[in-house]
Amino acid sequence: MSKISWKPGTMLFPLPPVMVTCGTMEKPNVLTIAWTGIVNSEPPLTYISVRPSRFSHAIIAENKEFCINLVNLPLAKACDYCGVKSGAKTDKFKDMNLELEACSQIKAPQLKASPVTLECKVLDSDKLDTHEMFLAEIVNVNIDDKYVEEDNRLAVEKMGLVAFAHGRYYTLGRDLGGFGFSVDKTKENKTKPRKSKFMEILKIEEQLKEGTLKIKDKKPSLKKALAEKKATAAKHNKRSRKHFLQIDRRRHTKKRTPQTSSSQSNNK
């Protein structure tokens, strides 16, 4: 196996396809962006690269703020639609039935259906050949509470997030483990276990490929299930019959027992 040399291109993937809302609640717009990411941790900084020809470009450049809405499977179609349609020609919110909610730190709205939204304020911008890159600070994060566990853990695996790779959309795959799983620091991190099933997954895949994997069927066969059901019913019927026989025997015994009248008792 050998690598083939290709011309330089945007081959860094997967990327998060995000829906960026801008403007105001009264005059909103939304576009899809794939050129985005994190550039700093403290303070948390992000960026989006927007073509100057896009309708949202002028809005973001003027208002100096925007909201990044993460995309999950239910939003996938709307995400693609908002990437190919222009807000100057159509109402994308109406077309895709997208509901808006107000943000707390910026005037730009957020998508109600998005599992996580990031409110951003532009710090700087850089005009490149094809895009203008807007560097922004994340001033607030909004999370759908149904993805927050009782221990305050963020259940990312339940969000169904979408990735973008080489012009196509994909859903995220398996959870291979937390950061640091390669050195297995589970004991040192009690709140966020890092133990991974990565090697176990690789072993299963190898066995599937070789045809040596033995899958134990824990579900009983139909024949066995019916036999168990029949045996349970018979056992129940036996108990019921015994119970009624005991009742009938008591009644029969009661009838045969002579009852002493009050007059006879007085003569005694």
One Martini backbone bead per residue (centre of mass of N, CA, C, O) as a GRO file, in nm:
protein
  268
    1MET     BB    1   0.095   0.036   0.023
    2SER     BB    2   0.036   0.368  -0.114
    3LYS     BB    3   0.070   0.699  -0.163
    4ILE     BB    4  -0.104   0.971  -0.312
    5SER     BB    5  -0.050   1.259  -0.488
    6TRP     BB    6  -0.197   1.570  -0.426
    7LYS     BB    7  -0.330   1.853  -0.442
    8PRO     BB    8  -0.382   2.119  -0.278
    9GLY     BB    9  -0.624   2.115   0.003
   10THR     BB   10  -0.933   2.074   0.189
   11MET     BB   11  -0.832   1.785   0.383
   12LEU     BB   12  -0.962   1.869   0.661
   13PHE     BB   13  -1.099   1.588   0.833
   14PRO     BB   14  -1.346   1.639   1.016
   15LEU     BB   15  -1.625   1.868   1.040
   16PRO     BB   16  -1.835   2.116   1.166
   17PRO     BB   17  -2.153   2.173   1.074
   18VAL     BB   18  -2.279   2.501   1.096
   19MET     BB   19  -2.527   2.724   1.221
   20VAL     BB   20  -2.535   3.071   1.146
   21THR     BB   21  -2.649   3.330   1.337
   22CYS     BB   22  -2.789   3.658   1.258
   23GLY     BB   23  -2.862   3.966   1.367
   24THR     BB   24  -3.202   3.958   1.459
   25MET     BB   25  -3.511   3.878   1.564
   26GLU     BB   26  -3.638   4.064   1.336
   27LYS     BB   27  -3.351   4.027   1.146
   28PRO     BB   28  -3.271   3.734   1.033
   29ASN     BB   29  -3.001   3.490   0.979
   30VAL     BB   30  -2.875   3.194   0.791
   31LEU     BB   31  -2.577   2.984   0.781
   32THR     BB   32  -2.341   2.762   0.649
   33ILE     BB   33  -2.052   2.622   0.826
   34ALA     BB   34  -1.715   2.464   0.808
   35TRP     BB   35  -1.517   2.703   0.871
   36THR     BB   36  -1.432   2.593   1.189
   37GLY     BB   37  -1.316   2.666   1.538
   38ILE     BB   38  -1.057   2.639   1.774
   39VAL     BB   39  -0.795   2.879   1.913
   40ASN     BB   40  -0.885   2.898   2.229
   41SER     BB   41  -0.937   2.859   2.579
   42GLU     BB   42  -0.812   3.124   2.748
   43PRO     BB   43  -1.015   3.246   2.612
   44PRO     BB   44  -1.277   3.149   2.427
   45LEU     BB   45  -1.198   3.081   2.083
   46THR     BB   46  -1.319   3.154   1.755
   47TYR     BB   47  -1.420   3.075   1.407
   48ILE     BB   48  -1.516   3.219   1.083
   49SER     BB   49  -1.555   3.154   0.732
   50VAL     BB   50  -1.654   3.407   0.486
   51ARG     BB   51  -1.798   3.492   0.211
   52PRO     BB   52  -1.859   3.803   0.072
   53SER     BB   53  -2.117   3.695  -0.101
   54ARG     BB   54  -2.264   3.659   0.145
   55PHE     BB   55  -2.533   3.783   0.315
   56SER     BB   56  -2.401   3.757   0.613
   57HIS     BB   57  -2.139   3.916   0.601
   58ALA     BB   58  -2.243   4.210   0.646
   59ILE     BB   59  -2.382   4.156   0.917
   60ILE     BB   60  -2.131   4.064   1.077
   61ALA     BB   61  -1.949   4.312   1.015
   62GLU     BB   62  -2.148   4.513   1.160
   63ASN     BB   63  -2.234   4.361   1.443
   64LYS     BB   64  -2.007   4.170   1.573
   65GLU     BB   65  -2.198   3.900   1.560
   66PHE     BB   66  -2.277   3.553   1.662
   67CYS     BB   67  -2.424   3.214   1.617
   68ILE     BB   68  -2.347   2.886   1.708
   69ASN     BB   69  -2.503   2.589   1.567
   70LEU     BB   70  -2.539   2.283   1.631
   71VAL     BB   71  -2.557   1.970   1.447
   72ASN     BB   72  -2.804   1.737   1.397
   73LEU     BB   73  -2.996   1.513   1.243
   74PRO     BB   74  -3.267   1.690   1.236
   75LEU     BB   75  -3.077   1.938   1.094
   76ALA     BB   76  -2.943   1.846   0.825
   77LYS     BB   77  -3.127   1.958   0.600
   78ALA     BB   78  -3.117   2.255   0.691
   79CYS     BB   79  -2.814   2.284   0.669
   80ASP     BB   80  -2.792   2.242   0.364
   81TYR     BB   81  -2.997   2.457   0.272
   82CYS     BB   82  -2.837   2.703   0.415
   83GLY     BB   83  -2.584   2.655   0.207
   84VAL     BB   84  -2.754   2.708  -0.087
   85LYS     BB   85  -2.917   2.940   0.029
   86SER     BB   86  -3.045   3.272   0.023
   87GLY     BB   87  -3.157   3.537   0.229
   88ALA     BB   88  -3.217   3.737  -0.019
   89LYS     BB   89  -3.447   3.519  -0.156
   90THR     BB   90  -3.515   3.366   0.125
   91ASP     BB   91  -3.692   3.205   0.393
   92LYS     BB   92  -3.534   2.973   0.582
   93PHE     BB   93  -3.712   2.946   0.832
   94LYS     BB   94  -3.976   2.881   0.682
   95ASP     BB   95  -3.881   2.647   0.497
   96MET     BB   96  -3.756   2.478   0.776
   97ASN     BB   97  -3.895   2.532   1.048
   98LEU     BB   98  -3.741   2.760   1.222
   99GLU     BB   99  -3.675   2.829   1.550
  100LEU     BB  100  -3.644   3.105   1.773
  101GLU     BB  101  -3.407   3.246   2.010
  102ALA     BB  102  -3.287   3.426   2.253
  103CYS     BB  103  -3.015   3.575   2.361
  104SER     BB  104  -2.812   3.702   2.637
  105GLN     BB  105  -2.533   3.854   2.490
  106ILE     BB  106  -2.685   3.885   2.214
  107LYS     BB  107  -2.884   3.978   1.931
  108ALA     BB  108  -2.859   3.724   1.818
  109PRO     BB  109  -2.994   3.437   1.741
  110GLN     BB  110  -3.127   3.108   1.809
  111LEU     BB  111  -3.169   2.769   1.780
  112LYS     BB  112  -3.394   2.561   1.926
  113ALA     BB  113  -3.291   2.270   1.798
  114SER     BB  114  -3.024   2.308   1.916
  115PRO     BB  115  -2.814   2.158   2.149
  116VAL     BB  116  -2.580   2.382   2.081
  117THR     BB  117  -2.483   2.720   2.171
  118LEU     BB  118  -2.274   3.004   2.051
  119GLU     BB  119  -2.188   3.306   2.174
  120CYS     BB  120  -2.054   3.575   1.963
  121LYS     BB  121  -1.769   3.806   1.955
  122VAL     BB  122  -1.600   4.017   1.763
  123LEU     BB  123  -1.245   4.099   1.743
  124ASP     BB  124  -1.161   4.003   1.445
  125SER     BB  125  -1.024   4.031   1.102
  126ASP     BB  126  -0.948   3.842   0.785
  127LYS     BB  127  -0.860   3.900   0.457
  128LEU     BB  128  -0.880   3.677   0.214
  129ASP     BB  129  -0.915   3.544  -0.092
  130THR     BB  130  -1.213   3.388  -0.029
  131HIS     BB  131  -1.215   3.482   0.277
  132GLU     BB  132  -1.346   3.585   0.597
  133MET     BB  133  -1.203   3.598   0.914
  134PHE     BB  134  -1.369   3.551   1.229
  135LEU     BB  135  -1.276   3.655   1.538
  136ALA     BB  136  -1.405   3.505   1.848
  137GLU     BB  137  -1.587   3.524   2.144
  138ILE     BB  138  -1.712   3.316   2.389
  139VAL     BB  139  -1.984   3.437   2.601
  140ASN     BB  140  -2.189   3.185   2.549
  141VAL     BB  141  -2.369   2.884   2.658
  142ASN     BB  142  -2.619   2.661   2.516
  143ILE     BB  143  -2.814   2.387   2.666
  144ASP     BB  144  -2.989   2.117   2.637
  145ASP     BB  145  -3.122   1.962   2.918
  146LYS     BB  146  -3.150   1.662   2.792
  147TYR     BB  147  -2.807   1.646   2.787
  148VAL     BB  148  -2.817   1.652   3.107
  149GLU     BB  149  -2.716   1.498   3.366
  150GLU     BB  150  -2.739   1.451   3.706
  151ASP     BB  151  -2.405   1.494   3.721
  152ASN     BB  152  -2.355   1.720   3.483
  153ARG     BB  153  -2.323   1.560   3.232
  154LEU     BB  154  -2.238   1.563   2.895
  155ALA     BB  155  -2.440   1.394   2.644
  156VAL     BB  156  -2.309   1.366   2.342
  157GLU     BB  157  -2.407   1.075   2.244
  158LYS     BB  158  -2.725   1.188   2.227
  159MET     BB  159  -2.722   1.416   1.989
  160GLY     BB  160  -2.638   1.343   1.688
  161LEU     BB  161  -2.398   1.447   1.545
  162VAL     BB  162  -2.250   1.623   1.270
  163ALA     BB  163  -2.038   1.562   0.989
  164PHE     BB  164  -1.776   1.697   0.764
  165ALA     BB  165  -1.657   1.520   0.455
  166HIS     BB  166  -1.576   1.577   0.147
  167GLY     BB  167  -1.889   1.688   0.087
  168ARG     BB  168  -2.009   1.523   0.339
  169TYR     BB  169  -2.241   1.367   0.553
  170TYR     BB  170  -2.209   1.266   0.905
  171THR     BB  171  -2.224   1.058   1.161
  172LEU     BB  172  -2.130   0.975   1.452
  173GLY     BB  173  -1.972   0.732   1.612
  174ARG     BB  174  -1.789   0.585   1.828
  175ASP     BB  175  -1.690   0.538   2.160
  176LEU     BB  176  -1.338   0.521   2.249
  177GLY     BB  177  -1.295   0.753   2.461
  178GLY     BB  178  -1.126   0.947   2.663
  179PHE     BB  179  -0.910   1.163   2.756
  180GLY     BB  180  -0.636   0.943   2.822
  181PHE     BB  181  -0.688   0.630   2.756
  182SER     BB  182  -0.391   0.533   2.683
  183VAL     BB  183  -0.314   0.554   3.016
  184ASP     BB  184  -0.531   0.491   3.218
  185LYS     BB  185  -0.678   0.730   3.448
  186THR     BB  186  -0.924   0.640   3.621
  187LYS     BB  187  -0.831   0.676   3.924
  188GLU     BB  188  -0.763   0.994   3.880
  189ASN     BB  189  -1.073   1.005   3.742
  190LYS     BB  190  -1.381   0.981   3.886
  191THR     BB  191  -1.581   1.171   3.711
  192LYS     BB  192  -1.408   1.081   3.428
  193PRO     BB  193  -1.385   0.815   3.277
  194ARG     BB  194  -1.122   0.668   3.044
  195LYS     BB  195  -1.209   0.408   2.967
  196SER     BB  196  -1.157   0.180   2.695
  197LYS     BB  197  -1.286  -0.016   2.394
  198PHE     BB  198  -1.087  -0.016   2.156
  199MET     BB  199  -0.951  -0.302   2.159
  200GLU     BB  200  -1.218  -0.458   2.161
  201ILE     BB  201  -1.318  -0.355   1.887
  202LEU     BB  202  -1.079  -0.456   1.715
  203LYS     BB  203  -1.115  -0.757   1.784
  204ILE     BB  204  -1.403  -0.790   1.673
  205GLU     BB  205  -1.338  -0.702   1.381
  206GLU     BB  206  -1.130  -0.926   1.330
  207GLN     BB  207  -1.326  -1.167   1.380
  208LEU     BB  208  -1.530  -1.090   1.160
  209LYS     BB  209  -1.328  -1.111   0.923
  210GLU     BB  210  -1.248  -1.422   0.999
  211GLY     BB  211  -1.505  -1.579   1.131
  212THR     BB  212  -1.454  -1.624   1.475
  213LEU     BB  213  -1.709  -1.513   1.586
  214LYS     BB  214  -1.897  -1.573   1.887
  215ILE     BB  215  -2.243  -1.555   1.923
  216LYS     BB  216  -2.444  -1.516   2.198
  217ASP     BB  217  -2.770  -1.624   2.244
  218LYS     BB  218  -2.984  -1.500   2.496
  219LYS     BB  219  -3.226  -1.576   2.341
  220PRO     BB  220  -3.483  -1.766   2.330
  221SER     BB  221  -3.635  -1.987   2.173
  222LEU     BB  222  -3.946  -2.046   2.062
  223LYS     BB  223  -3.973  -2.335   2.171
  224LYS     BB  224  -3.872  -2.271   2.459
  225ALA     BB  225  -4.077  -2.049   2.523
  226LEU     BB  226  -4.333  -2.224   2.493
  227ALA     BB  227  -4.257  -2.436   2.704
  228GLU     BB  228  -4.238  -2.239   2.943
  229LYS     BB  229  -4.527  -2.134   2.920
  230LYS     BB  230  -4.668  -2.410   2.957
  231ALA     BB  231  -4.543  -2.479   3.234
  232THR     BB  232  -4.653  -2.233   3.384
  233ALA     BB  233  -4.953  -2.288   3.330
  234ALA     BB  234  -4.962  -2.569   3.461
  235LYS     BB  235  -4.873  -2.477   3.740
  236HIS     BB  236  -5.105  -2.284   3.784
  237ASN     BB  237  -5.338  -2.490   3.749
  238LYS     BB  238  -5.252  -2.678   3.979
  239ARG     BB  239  -5.283  -2.471   4.203
  240SER     BB  240  -5.579  -2.399   4.150
  241ARG     BB  241  -5.693  -2.689   4.186
  242LYS     BB  242  -5.596  -2.730   4.476
  243HIS     BB  243  -5.746  -2.492   4.597
  244PHE     BB  244  -6.038  -2.584   4.517
  245LEU     BB  245  -6.029  -2.863   4.662
  246GLN     BB  246  -5.996  -2.748   4.946
  247ILE     BB  247  -6.261  -2.592   4.950
  248ASP     BB  248  -6.449  -2.831   4.884
  249ARG     BB  249  -6.368  -3.005   5.134
  250ARG     BB  250  -6.463  -2.808   5.348
  251ARG     BB  251  -6.760  -2.798   5.263
  252HIS     BB  252  -6.818  -3.107   5.292
  253THR     BB  253  -6.741  -3.128   5.594
  254LYS     BB  254  -6.949  -2.919   5.698
  255LYS     BB  255  -7.208  -3.076   5.610
  256ARG     BB  256  -7.146  -3.351   5.786
  257THR     BB  257  -7.158  -3.187   6.036
  258PRO     BB  258  -7.328  -3.192   6.318
  259GLN     BB  259  -7.581  -2.986   6.446
  260THR     BB  260  -7.658  -2.826   6.738
  261SER     BB  261  -7.915  -2.747   6.905
  262SER     BB  262  -8.042  -2.547   7.153
  263SER     BB  263  -8.223  -2.762   7.294
  264GLN     BB  264  -8.008  -2.981   7.335
  265SER     BB  265  -7.821  -2.803   7.501
  266ASN     BB  266  -8.023  -2.762   7.740
  267ASN     BB  267  -8.061  -3.069   7.824
  268LYS     BB  268  -7.754  -3.087   7.902
   0.00000   0.00000   0.00000
